[in-house]
Amino acid sequence: MSDGGTRGAAIPPLSPREAADMAASVLARCRELARLSEDEGGLCRCYLTPEHKRANALVGRWMREAGMRVRQDAVGNICGRYEGAEPGMSAVLLGSHLDTVRDAGIFDGALGVLAAVEITARLHRDKLRLPLALETIGFGDEEGVRFGVTLTCSRAVAGTWDDAWLACRDESGVPLRDALAEFGLNPAEARGAGRSPAEIAAYLELHIEQGVLLEKARVPLGVVSAVNGARRVECCFYGQSGHAGIVPMGGRKDALAGAAEWISAVERAAEADASGCLATVGFIQCGPNVVNVIPGLARMRLDLRGPDEAALDCLYEEILRAGASVAGRRALSFTHEQFYRVRNTPTDARLRSVLGKSIRRVQKKNFVLSSNAGHDALALAALCPVGMIFVRCRGGVSHHPDESVETADVAAALSALMLALADIGHGALQS
Ligand SMILES: [Zn+2]
């Protein structure tokens, strides 16, 4: 391994006591951040809301206390920079997202951002600098809850922002363009959030697993091999509305009954797939949605994910054929339009190796797994090498208030991340 780290200080590993204290601090901050919520009873923090602004202010303050120079970028990401041995060097970027789903858990996203702040605070306290700069980012929009487009903010940073998103509207009809302006940003400058490959040497994300593989393997940490491919498709059945008390059962064109039959077929098709594909219809609108009228319209959104692109395409085709077949039998029409597609995205081999090595030092053995959930790392892969560590979460529960992580597991994650940074500082990415 080359010695590219001659100008930076050696980064010592965290002592168990130190890691435990830091983990406790990260979790306390996750809880504090979770108080910034749109809903009183549960956690919900969407993109470009007043709560997003307050979250940026709070995390920005923590970043500053950790020795970072802080700015908010052109799409509302909160960004902190801790210089390396010399100012102006390219950076290792750490982070995750600060937005949440509705009635969310408090660790999804926040854990990765606050762990990065804690790691930097430790370097700052001990006056240690890497041969590279260390940046932390809290992405404003990963979940896509408000405007229906996911990874908006990480795609902006990766330079793949699409101005067409500015016209996307939230539930109240507010376009993203206006929401950016209301937040104090200039929508015409959104692309300005893009970074260049010369500025960012690597992106590392720590995230809860949102699955049960680590729990089953009885290990706190795993290195992510790839973010699985995904498709999202809007599908509609069109039939004929009619009086529920008059049109005989045999003569109906009930779009919602057709949808119900198709959704069952979707579930069966995914269950029969051996490659690990998942299929979900999680959104449905019925028209006219009145108790005494036969539904003439059922509009749904289908979500497909899987580790194998060919198997995913195959399942996709089968599900569309099932839709056409249901429509044919019931004299309905069936339409489909894919509105989101990502290919299976592998993480960087060198970063996998660096992270795997540090995980082995922390928990004796490495564990490799792929992610069915999308992550900011997926978008950043267009800009730089990306690596991810997953932390075990109880029962795999996520996107739910019961989301839970153990302090000891977060301590293990901080230790592994610090070891990985030391390794990168010593030229692991140049070798
Ligand atoms: Zn997340």
Residues whose N, C-alpha, C, O or C-beta is under 5 A from the ligand:
A	BS01	ZN	D108 G109
